[in-house]
Amino acid sequence: MAERETIRAMWQEYRRAVIPADAPPVQIVECRRAFYGGLWALMCRLYANADGTMTDTAAADYMKDLEAEMRRFKNSVGTALEGRE
């Protein structure tokens, strides 16, 4: 079985890619909280939807909708549209 990536490893990769090396400690702490908070919110929603009340098709559609929303956010970063959706 392949080794599974930890949330900590994902956070460290995100930190290297997104947060400036000279960022103040408060920025790092707040970004880390937001990173873990976002993952927590997603996991809570996915577990809630996995209770057997959602069909496989509806679950797949939901995942596609979430992916599309994440792509819209990614594409808006650094543009006049960022934060307006």
N, CA, C and O atoms as a GROMACS GRO file, in nm:
protein
  340
    1MET      N    1   0.084  -0.118   0.000
    1MET     CA    2   0.000   0.000   0.000
    1MET      C    3   0.088   0.124   0.000
    1MET      O    4   0.188   0.131   0.072
    2ALA      N    5   0.051   0.220  -0.080
    2ALA     CA    6   0.129   0.344  -0.090
    2ALA      C    7   0.117   0.424   0.039
    2ALA      O    8   0.015   0.419   0.108
    3GLU      N    9   0.222   0.497   0.070
    3GLU     CA   10   0.220   0.580   0.190
    3GLU      C   11   0.120   0.694   0.173
    3GLU      O   12   0.116   0.758   0.068
    4ARG      N   13   0.042   0.718   0.274
    4ARG     CA   14  -0.059   0.824   0.268
    4ARG      C   15   0.000   0.955   0.314
    4ARG      O   16   0.074   0.961   0.413
    5GLU      N   17  -0.032   1.061   0.242
    5GLU     CA   18   0.015   1.195   0.277
    5GLU      C   19  -0.063   1.245   0.399
    5GLU      O   20  -0.186   1.232   0.404
    6THR      N   21   0.007   1.300   0.495
    6THR     CA   22  -0.059   1.353   0.614
    6THR      C   23  -0.106   1.496   0.591
    6THR      O   24  -0.060   1.563   0.498
    7ILE      N   25  -0.197   1.541   0.674
    7ILE     CA   26  -0.242   1.680   0.668
    7ILE      C   27  -0.123   1.772   0.696
    7ILE      O   28  -0.109   1.876   0.633
    8ARG      N   29  -0.040   1.732   0.790
    8ARG     CA   30   0.080   1.812   0.821
    8ARG      C   31   0.167   1.830   0.697
    8ARG      O   32   0.216   1.940   0.671
    9ALA      N   33   0.187   1.724   0.622
    9ALA     CA   34   0.268   1.733   0.501
    9ALA      C   35   0.202   1.824   0.398
    9ALA      O   36   0.269   1.901   0.329
   10MET      N   37   0.068   1.814   0.386
   10MET     CA   38  -0.003   1.903   0.293
   10MET      C   39   0.012   2.048   0.336
   10MET      O   40   0.034   2.136   0.252
   11TRP      N   41   0.001   2.074   0.467
   11TRP     CA   42   0.017   2.210   0.519
   11TRP      C   43   0.158   2.261   0.489
   11TRP      O   44   0.173   2.375   0.444
   12GLN      N   45   0.259   2.180   0.513
   12GLN     CA   46   0.396   2.224   0.489
   12GLN      C   47   0.419   2.255   0.341
   12GLN      O   48   0.487   2.352   0.308
   13GLU      N   49   0.363   2.174   0.254
   13GLU     CA   50   0.374   2.200   0.110
   13GLU      C   51   0.304   2.332   0.074
   13GLU      O   52   0.358   2.413   0.000
   14TYR      N   53   0.184   2.351   0.127
   14TYR     CA   54   0.109   2.475   0.104
   14TYR      C   55   0.187   2.595   0.157
   14TYR      O   56   0.198   2.697   0.089
   15ARG      N   57   0.242   2.582   0.277
   15ARG     CA   58   0.318   2.692   0.336
   15ARG      C   59   0.436   2.731   0.248
   15ARG      O   60   0.459   2.850   0.223
   16ARG      N   61   0.510   2.633   0.201
   16ARG     CA   62   0.625   2.661   0.114
   16ARG      C   63   0.581   2.728  -0.016
   16ARG      O   64   0.650   2.818  -0.066
   17ALA      N   65   0.469   2.686  -0.070
   17ALA     CA   66   0.424   2.735  -0.201
   17ALA      C   67   0.356   2.871  -0.193
   17ALA      O   68   0.361   2.947  -0.290
   18VAL      N   69   0.292   2.903  -0.081
   18VAL     CA   70   0.205   3.020  -0.078
   18VAL      C   71   0.250   3.130   0.018
   18VAL      O   72   0.237   3.249  -0.013
   19ILE      N   73   0.302   3.093   0.132
   19ILE     CA   74   0.334   3.193   0.234
   19ILE      C   75   0.478   3.241   0.217
   19ILE      O   76   0.570   3.159   0.208
   20PRO      N   77   0.499   3.372   0.211
   20PRO     CA   78   0.635   3.423   0.195
   20PRO      C   79   0.728   3.376   0.307
   20PRO      O   80   0.686   3.363   0.422
   21ALA      N   81   0.852   3.350   0.274
   21ALA     CA   82   0.949   3.301   0.372
   21ALA      C   83   0.967   3.398   0.489
   21ALA      O   84   0.997   3.356   0.601
   22ASP      N   85   0.947   3.527   0.463
   22ASP     CA   86   0.965   3.627   0.570
   22ASP      C   87   0.833   3.668   0.635
   22ASP      O   88   0.824   3.773   0.698
   23ALA      N   89   0.729   3.584   0.619
   23ALA     CA   90   0.599   3.616   0.678
   23ALA      C   91   0.611   3.621   0.829
   23ALA      O   92   0.683   3.542   0.889
   24PRO      N   93   0.539   3.715   0.892
   24PRO     CA   94   0.542   3.722   1.037
   24PRO      C   95   0.473   3.599   1.098
   24PRO      O   96   0.385   3.539   1.036
   25PRO      N   97   0.513   3.563   1.219
   25PRO     CA   98   0.454   3.444   1.284
   25PRO      C   99   0.301   3.445   1.289
   25PRO      O  100   0.239   3.340   1.273
   26VAL      N  101   0.240   3.561   1.310
   26VAL     CA  102   0.094   3.565   1.318
   26VAL      C  103   0.031   3.525   1.184
   26VAL      O  104  -0.074   3.462   1.182
   27GLN      N  105   0.093   3.561   1.074
   27GLN     CA  106   0.040   3.522   0.943
   27GLN      C  107   0.048   3.370   0.926
   27GLN      O  108  -0.045   3.308   0.874
   28ILE      N  109   0.157   3.312   0.969
   28ILE     CA  110   0.173   3.167   0.958
   28ILE      C  111   0.069   3.095   1.044
   28ILE      O  112   0.007   2.999   0.999
   29VAL      N  113   0.051   3.142   1.168
   29VAL     CA  114  -0.046   3.080   1.259
   29VAL      C  115  -0.187   3.091   1.201
   29VAL      O  116  -0.262   2.993   1.200
   30GLU      N  117  -0.224   3.210   1.155
   30GLU     CA  118  -0.360   3.230   1.102
   30GLU      C  119  -0.382   3.150   0.974
   30GLU      O  120  -0.491   3.096   0.953
   31CYS      N  121  -0.283   3.143   0.888
   31CYS     CA  122  -0.296   3.063   0.766
   31CYS      C  123  -0.309   2.915   0.799
   31CYS      O  124  -0.387   2.843   0.736
   32ARG      N  125  -0.233   2.870   0.897
   32ARG     CA  126  -0.241   2.729   0.937
   32ARG      C  127  -0.380   2.697   0.993
   32ARG      O  128  -0.438   2.593   0.963
   33ARG      N  129  -0.432   2.787   1.075
   33ARG     CA  130  -0.566   2.767   1.129
   33ARG      C  131  -0.670   2.761   1.017
   33ARG      O  132  -0.760   2.676   1.019
   34ALA      N  133  -0.658   2.851   0.920
   34ALA     CA  134  -0.752   2.852   0.808
   34ALA      C  135  -0.739   2.725   0.724
   34ALA      O  136  -0.840   2.669   0.680
   35PHE      N  137  -0.616   2.679   0.703
   35PHE     CA  138  -0.592   2.558   0.626
   35PHE      C  139  -0.659   2.438   0.692
   35PHE      O  140  -0.735   2.365   0.629
   36TYR      N  141  -0.630   2.418   0.821
   36TYR     CA  142  -0.689   2.307   0.894
   36TYR      C  143  -0.840   2.325   0.908
   36TYR      O  144  -0.915   2.227   0.901
   37GLY      N  145  -0.886   2.448   0.929
   37GLY     CA  146  -1.029   2.475   0.941
   37GLY      C  147  -1.104   2.442   0.814
   37GLY      O  148  -1.214   2.387   0.819
   38GLY      N  149  -1.046   2.474   0.701
   38GLY     CA  150  -1.108   2.442   0.573
   38GLY      C  151  -1.119   2.292   0.554
   38GLY      O  152  -1.221   2.241   0.508
   39LEU      N  153  -1.014   2.222   0.588
   39LEU     CA  154  -1.016   2.077   0.576
   39LEU      C  155  -1.118   2.017   0.673
   39LEU      O  156  -1.190   1.924   0.638
   40TRP      N  157  -1.124   2.071   0.794
   40TRP     CA  158  -1.221   2.023   0.893
   40TRP      C  159  -1.364   2.041   0.842
   40TRP      O  160  -1.446   1.949   0.852
   41ALA      N  161  -1.394   2.158   0.788
   41ALA     CA  162  -1.529   2.185   0.736
   41ALA      C  163  -1.563   2.088   0.623
   41ALA      O  164  -1.675   2.036   0.618
   42LEU      N  165  -1.469   2.065   0.534
   42LEU     CA  166  -1.493   1.972   0.423
   42LEU      C  167  -1.517   1.831   0.475
   42LEU      O  168  -1.610   1.763   0.431
   43MET      N  169  -1.434   1.786   0.567
   43MET     CA  170  -1.450   1.651   0.622
   43MET      C  171  -1.585   1.635   0.692
   43MET      O  172  -1.651   1.532   0.677
   44CYS      N  173  -1.625   1.736   0.767
   44CYS     CA  174  -1.755   1.730   0.834
   44CYS      C  175  -1.868   1.716   0.733
   44CYS      O  176  -1.960   1.636   0.753
   45ARG      N  177  -1.862   1.791   0.626
   45ARG     CA  178  -1.966   1.785   0.523
   45ARG      C  179  -1.965   1.650   0.454
   45ARG      O  180  -2.071   1.592   0.429
   46LEU      N  181  -1.847   1.599   0.422
   46LEU     CA  182  -1.838   1.470   0.354
   46LEU      C  183  -1.892   1.358   0.442
   46LEU      O  184  -1.963   1.270   0.394
   47TYR      N  185  -1.857   1.361   0.570
   47TYR     CA  186  -1.910   1.259   0.661
   47TYR      C  187  -2.061   1.270   0.675
   47TYR      O  188  -2.130   1.168   0.680
   48ALA      N  189  -2.112   1.392   0.681
   48ALA     CA  190  -2.257   1.411   0.691
   48ALA      C  191  -2.327   1.357   0.567
   48ALA      O  192  -2.437   1.301   0.577
   49ASN      N  193  -2.265   1.373   0.452
   49ASN     CA  194  -2.325   1.324   0.327
   49ASN      C  195  -2.308   1.174   0.309
   49ASN      O  196  -2.374   1.114   0.224
   50ALA      N  197  -2.221   1.114   0.389
   50ALA     CA  198  -2.196   0.970   0.376
   50ALA      C  199  -2.286   0.889   0.468
   50ALA      O  200  -2.262   0.770   0.490
   51ASP      N  201  -2.389   0.951   0.521
   51ASP     CA  202  -2.477   0.882   0.616
   51ASP      C  203  -2.578   0.789   0.549
   51ASP      O  204  -2.662   0.731   0.617
   52GLY      N  205  -2.570   0.776   0.418
   52GLY     CA  206  -2.658   0.686   0.348
   52GLY      C  207  -2.781   0.753   0.288
   52GLY      O  208  -2.860   0.688   0.220
   53THR      N  209  -2.797   0.881   0.311
   53THR     CA  210  -2.914   0.950   0.257
   53THR      C  211  -2.888   1.010   0.120
   53THR      O  212  -2.981   1.054   0.053
   54MET      N  213  -2.763   1.012   0.077
   54MET     CA  214  -2.728   1.068  -0.053
   54MET      C  215  -2.691   0.955  -0.147
   54MET      O  216  -2.615   0.865  -0.111
   55THR      N  217  -2.745   0.957  -0.266
   55THR     CA  218  -2.712   0.854  -0.365
   55THR      C  219  -2.568   0.873  -0.412
   55THR      O  220  -2.509   0.979  -0.396
   56ASP      N  221  -2.513   0.768  -0.471
   56ASP     CA  222  -2.377   0.777  -0.525
   56ASP      C  223  -2.368   0.885  -0.632
   56ASP      O  224  -2.270   0.958  -0.639
   57THR      N  225  -2.470   0.895  -0.715
   57THR     CA  226  -2.472   0.996  -0.820
   57THR      C  227  -2.474   1.137  -0.760
   57THR      O  228  -2.401   1.225  -0.805
   58ALA      N  229  -2.557   1.157  -0.660
   58ALA     CA  230  -2.564   1.288  -0.594
   58ALA      C  231  -2.432   1.322  -0.526
   58ALA      O  232  -2.388   1.436  -0.530
   59ALA      N  233  -2.368   1.222  -0.463
   59ALA     CA  234  -2.239   1.244  -0.398
   59ALA      C  235  -2.132   1.282  -0.500
   59ALA      O  236  -2.052   1.372  -0.476
   60ALA      N  237  -2.131   1.214  -0.614
   60ALA     CA  238  -2.034   1.245  -0.719
   60ALA      C  239  -2.059   1.385  -0.774
   60ALA      O  240  -1.965   1.460  -0.799
   61ASP      N  241  -2.185   1.420  -0.792
   61ASP     CA  242  -2.219   1.554  -0.840
   61ASP      C  243  -2.174   1.660  -0.739
   61ASP      O  244  -2.123   1.765  -0.777
   62TYR      N  245  -2.194   1.632  -0.611
   62TYR     CA  246  -2.152   1.724  -0.506
   62TYR      C  247  -2.000   1.746  -0.510
   62TYR      O  248  -1.953   1.859  -0.499
   63MET      N  249  -1.926   1.638  -0.525
   63MET     CA  250  -1.780   1.648  -0.532
   63MET      C  251  -1.738   1.730  -0.655
   63MET      O  252  -1.645   1.810  -0.647
   64LYS      N  253  -1.806   1.711  -0.766
   64LYS     CA  254  -1.776   1.791  -0.886
   64LYS      C  255  -1.806   1.938  -0.863
   64LYS      O  256  -1.731   2.025  -0.907
   65ASP      N  257  -1.917   1.966  -0.794
   65ASP     CA  258  -1.950   2.105  -0.763
   65ASP      C  259  -1.845   2.169  -0.673
   65ASP      O  260  -1.806   2.284  -0.695
   66LEU      N  261  -1.798   2.094  -0.572
   66LEU     CA  262  -1.693   2.146  -0.484
   66LEU      C  263  -1.565   2.172  -0.562
   66LEU      O  264  -1.499   2.274  -0.542
   67GLU      N  265  -1.529   2.079  -0.650
   67GLU     CA  266  -1.409   2.097  -0.731
   67GLU      C  267  -1.421   2.221  -0.820
   67GLU      O  268  -1.326   2.298  -0.832
   68ALA      N  269  -1.536   2.240  -0.880
   68ALA     CA  270  -1.557   2.357  -0.966
   68ALA      C  271  -1.545   2.485  -0.885
   68ALA      O  272  -1.487   2.584  -0.931
   69GLU      N  273  -1.601   2.484  -0.764
   69GLU     CA  274  -1.591   2.603  -0.679
   69GLU      C  275  -1.446   2.631  -0.640
   69GLU      O  276  -1.404   2.746  -0.639
   70MET      N  277  -1.370   2.526  -0.608
   70MET     CA  278  -1.229   2.545  -0.574
   70MET      C  279  -1.150   2.599  -0.693
   70MET      O  280  -1.062   2.684  -0.676
   71ARG      N  281  -1.182   2.551  -0.813
   71ARG     CA  282  -1.114   2.600  -0.933
   71ARG      C  283  -1.147   2.748  -0.959
   71ARG      O  284  -1.060   2.826  -0.997
   72ARG      N  285  -1.274   2.786  -0.937
   72ARG     CA  286  -1.312   2.927  -0.952
   72ARG      C  287  -1.235   3.014  -0.854
   72ARG      O  288  -1.186   3.121  -0.889
   73PHE      N  289  -1.224   2.966  -0.731
   73PHE     CA  290  -1.147   3.041  -0.631
   73PHE      C  291  -1.001   3.053  -0.675
   73PHE      O  292  -0.944   3.162  -0.675
   74LYS      N  293  -0.941   2.941  -0.712
   74LYS     CA  294  -0.800   2.942  -0.754
   74LYS      C  295  -0.779   3.040  -0.869
   74LYS      O  296  -0.681   3.115  -0.870
   75ASN      N  297  -0.869   3.038  -0.964
   75ASN     CA  298  -0.855   3.126  -1.081
   75ASN      C  299  -0.879   3.272  -1.047
   75ASN      O  300  -0.836   3.360  -1.122
   76SER      N  301  -0.948   3.300  -0.937
   76SER     CA  302  -0.975   3.439  -0.900
   76SER      C  303  -0.865   3.500  -0.815
   76SER      O  304  -0.859   3.622  -0.801
   77VAL      N  305  -0.777   3.417  -0.760
   77VAL     CA  306  -0.671   3.470  -0.673
   77VAL      C  307  -0.584   3.567  -0.751
   77VAL      O  308  -0.535   3.537  -0.860
   78GLY      N  309  -0.566   3.685  -0.693
   78GLY     CA  310  -0.483   3.787  -0.755
   78GLY      C  311  -0.554   3.868  -0.862
   78GLY      O  312  -0.491   3.949  -0.930
   79THR      N  313  -0.684   3.848  -0.877
   79THR     CA  314  -0.762   3.924  -0.976
   79THR      C  315  -0.863   4.013  -0.904
   79THR      O  316  -0.880   4.004  -0.782
   80ALA      N  317  -0.928   4.098  -0.979
   80ALA     CA  318  -1.030   4.187  -0.921
   80ALA      C  319  -1.150   4.107  -0.870
   80ALA      O  320  -1.228   4.158  -0.789
   81LEU      N  321  -1.166   3.983  -0.914
   81LEU     CA  322  -1.278   3.901  -0.872
   81LEU      C  323  -1.253   3.831  -0.737
   81LEU      O  324  -1.347   3.779  -0.677
   82GLU      N  325  -1.129   3.831  -0.690
   82GLU     CA  326  -1.097   3.758  -0.567
   82GLU      C  327  -1.180   3.812  -0.450
   82GLU      O  328  -1.187   3.933  -0.427
   83GLY      N  329  -1.243   3.721  -0.378
   83GLY     CA  330  -1.321   3.758  -0.261
   83GLY      C  331  -1.459   3.809  -0.291
   83GLY      O  332  -1.531   3.847  -0.198
   84ARG      N  333  -1.499   3.811  -0.416
   84ARG     CA  334  -1.630   3.866  -0.451
   84ARG      C  335  -1.735   3.758  -0.477
   84ARG      O  336  -1.852   3.788  -0.499
   85GLU      N  337  -1.695   3.635  -0.475
   85GLU     CA  338  -1.791   3.528  -0.502
   85GLU      C  339  -1.855   3.480  -0.373
   85GLU      O  340  -1.938   3.390  -0.375
   0.00000   0.00000   0.00000
